[in-house]
Amino acid sequence: MTIKFTETVLRDGQQSLIATRLKIEDILPILEDLDRAGYHALEVWGGATFDSCMRFLEEDPWERLRKIKSVVKNTKLQMLLRGQNILGYKHYPDDVLERFIKKSVENGIDIIRIFDALNDIRNMEKAIEFTKKYGAEAQGSIVYTTGPIHNINTFVKKAQTLAKTGIDSLCIKDMAGLLTPEKAYDLVKMLKSKLDIPIELHSHNTAGFAFMTYLKAVEAGIDIIDTAISPFSSGTSQPTTETMAAAISDSEYSHQLDFSILENIGDYFREIRNNYQEYLGSFEVDPRVIVNQIPGGMLSNLRNQLREQNQLDKYNEILAEIPSVREDLGFPPLVTPTSQIVGTQAVFNVVTGKRYNFVSNEFKNYLRGMYGNPPGEINPDLIENIIDKNEVITNRPADNLEPVYNEAAAEIKNISTREEDILSYILFPEVAERFLKEKR
């Protein structure tokens, strides 16, 4: 059996280890090698890269994608989409979602990995439908987490329901690196017996499990694994591409990667990593994630933000508070945007010295059901004390949203009439408006 590899260095690898600061000028010189190496796909876009391009790098994210596509001719380009949240932190109406997916495919995306932070399949259905409509591969995701209400059977049932939407492949998205080797073996084995689509495993080595977990998943029949080239691997990033390729080479399984090209890619990224020392996250294994469950990208950003606010001394206390907030919210998986909602609330609870004395609008919206159905029951005291319980909704949140594209287009018609720019503005109004004015 041939194991396929998706390389994450241009998206999740650098998002997890250098706070998404990798510039296009450092990407372009190595693209030909990445394209020749034998990867199944290159993850190059989505997640936090879109926001960071405009906010920190003075880059147009759409132009970045087009530049990558102009060089990469043989390997599929993949992006990460947060379902109805698109790439933002709230739900957007279907008119925006459809236009965004259409433009993503037109600008070069071949595979869209679609997930929902609450594993609420209603929030993924339209994204899957539009992805297939515009000719890209729709990969549905099950976000893996642990807790008293989560087990292998619940994930398999969720995956079976998701498969009925017509997805082309399934991703087990283990964003915090919580999937242990034996659980991975059992989960993959059971999924392979129930589904007839390719299954991909995405994990982080934050807790130190991921290399072992990948190998057990391979033994159980996984089709594709997500890895990062060595200088941007392990720690809060993915397992190392070269290491996993070598391990698979010395087994009954095979792969299509070219070691000599991988060596060139590794040497290149070792050199350019020196340009990002101020953002460099931790390569250390931190088993505390088994309890606090914070995904890789968020850990590096949390440390950066606390450092900037001279609150880094509160870091460990905040890590300890996060599981309590998560329990109060019904044990959601911690992935964007729930990781930000829970993490931010834990910061407020610790810094103010009083729990839930101050809450964000996003936290209130979560309580109202505006992100979807939580996996477990929300602490009723929170609903009683923070919102009016008559505000709680139970239908698909996007069904309550009116179309906004035309209104947004009118708002920035003097800055840009390009559809991509209007979409950027809808997702990140202040950031995009400033960026587009400066660009003009």
Phi, psi and omega in degrees: 000135179265124178269129179267152182240134167253125181270128187253002189304327184277350177233276189287328178301309181283333176294321183284330189248337176229034172052035174064038183259005183295124185271153180299328180295336177266354179267315188304318185296339186254000185296321181298319177295317178300323181289332183268351192286340180104019179288151170291317181204158172245122175277115191234351193208167179086195186057226181270358185295325184297308178299312185297325179305311182281320187287319188243330192254356183055040179242147172276118183299327179291318178295322177303313180298316181297322179295318178296315182297329182292339181259318185277109186251338189249344188244139180292141175262134186239149174228164176250124181239134183271044179057230183291346175279351184055252174239012181259203188237016176213175178278143178242152181292164186296330181296323179287316180302314182296314179298320182295315180295317179302314182289326178298316180292317180298327182273356171135358182280134180255327181231129175246116174273120188245128177223166172230135186299335181256007187055032177272104188297334176303329182278357178249342190301313182293321179298319177296314180301313183290324179299314180290324179301322184261011166092012176261166176279132179260113176255113177278151184235142167252119181278119184273137174208176178234167180147173187296340181254002183247133174207175184301319181298320180294322180290321180294318178298318178297318180296320179296320177294318180297321181298332180291346179282351178096019178299151180274335177203167181238137174248132167271107187261098183258075192290339180254001179071041184263348185284115182279160185304311183293320177297320179299314180302311183294318182294312181295316180302315182291319178297319180296330180281339185257335187240152178242033176241158178299145180239133182242145179245127177239123178217176176232150182267025184306314182271351179095002182278331206299321180298314178295319180299317179298317183295319177293325177294321176300314180297332182273353175111015179301147182266322186222142174235146177266125178224165178235141178301148197311316184295341179238038183237171177063191188056230181280001178262193181278164172303158188283131181303307185298320182295314180293322178296319180294318180297319181289324179300327184265035182218188179283354182261169180224172175211176184244018182278146179260111185299323182295323177288321176302322179297318177298317180296316179299315179299319181297312183288333174298322181288313184284343178300333179298337180286351188236026185304324184292340181256355191297124179275193186270134173265359183284152170281134182229092183297351177300338180296337178300328179266310187278338171063022182285128179293158188307309183299326183287325180301313182294321179291322179298315179298317179300314183293319178295323178297315181296330182262011181055038180240018185298337179293343180270359188306308184294324179294322179293318177303322181286333182280332186303314180300328180290318178296318180300317178299317179300333183262011175088029176056051177290152168300145179263094178212155184307130004264357183295328178297321178291320181297312181291315182297317179296319180294323177297321177298312179302315182300319183282313186291322180280341179082002179220124185293130176060022174290327176228130179229151180279164175297324179297321178297316178298319180295325175299313180299328182282352181087015185278358171253356182118187181278123176292153181298323181236188183279133175286143176306114185301334179297326180294315179295321181296319189263341189250327180228173171272124186295344175289347180278348185290132178250155179235353179275176177300122187306322183293342177293342180268001186257135176275153175303142183232355187300311184296322178297316179294321179299320179293324182296326184244023184298335179278348179261313180200147173246006180288134186300319179300319181292323178296319178295319177301319181294320180296319183286319184223076191305306184291315182296313183292321180298314177299313182299315184293324177295317179294321180295320181292000000 
